[in-house]
Amino acid sequence: MNQAATRVGFIGLGRMGRPMAENILSADFVLDVYDLRRDSADELIARGALLASCPRAVAQQSAIVAIAVVDDAQVEEVLSGPEGVFAGIGPGAIIAIHSTVSPQAVKRWAATGKAKGVHVIDAPVSGGEAGARLKSLCYMVGGEVEVLDRCQKIFATSASEIIHMGGVGSGAAAKLIVQIATCLNMLAASEAELLATKCGLEFKLLQQVLKISSGQSFVVDNWLDRFKLTKDPLPVRRRRTEVFQKSLLPALELARQLDLPLDGTKLAERLMPRIMGLED
């Protein structure tokens, strides 16, 4: 792959999208960017990225379009309509969806793409903003192996692991399962912190104990300095809580369709404000 000749589009320059786009730009790919908030693109433009006027304009210029918005509804908005990606993308191009979305939605978008000669793959990531900046994200990819091969060097700009999960929708399903496990571990961490405080224990000492016990988890290890982050401004903490809460909704909808109870996931979604220290 000639990186200088591979033009990449990136839509969604939020907490995750911006560092991922920065890594692509740093690897010398030609990069077109778009975000509803113009100022989100300023730093990238200063470094040589090209600002597009809408998702359709991104797609018209790009061989591979990456999308990192929040949920099904936002991806649908980016893809559809007269100013959407599908209106501008050419045959043979690839759309890589990094958002946390439902497997059914990805399959629907892939069918729309196939009718236009366009490849759609789901490539959600795990590792958070810190992982994007450290280039240590795990990509869970659903789609054809040949299509993933064309994206490997782009994904590798932010990844330590790129795992092909199977057909279209399998990456999205894996991401929903990761969110369930993460949020249930957050519930465990918050209750461990609460009980430790009431018992007069220093939570950081308890973390040392948990780290060498069967109760160890990445979330518990990093609970105060990567998840709860009580020193952040309240609006930032509320937004983070909302993102975690909403990330469980596609999993709960999938569970409803499959007639699975997932009672723990329902509890974590309902209690997320308390888990994150916003409610008593």
Secondary structure, 3 states (H helix, E strand, C coil): CCHHHCEEEEECCCCCHHHHHHHHHHCCCEEEEECCCHHHHHHHHHCCCEECCCHHHHHHHCCEEEECCCCHHHHHHHHCCCCCHHHHCCCCCEEEECCCCCHHHHHHHHHHHHHCCCEEEECCEECHHHHHHHCCEEEEEECCHHHHHHHHHHHCCCEEEEEEEECCCHHHHHHHHHHHHHHHHHHHHHHHHHHHHHCCCCHHHHHHHHHCCCCCCHHHHCHHHHHHCCCCCHHHHHHHHHHHHHHCHHHHHHHHHCCCCCHHHHHHHHHHHHHCCCCC
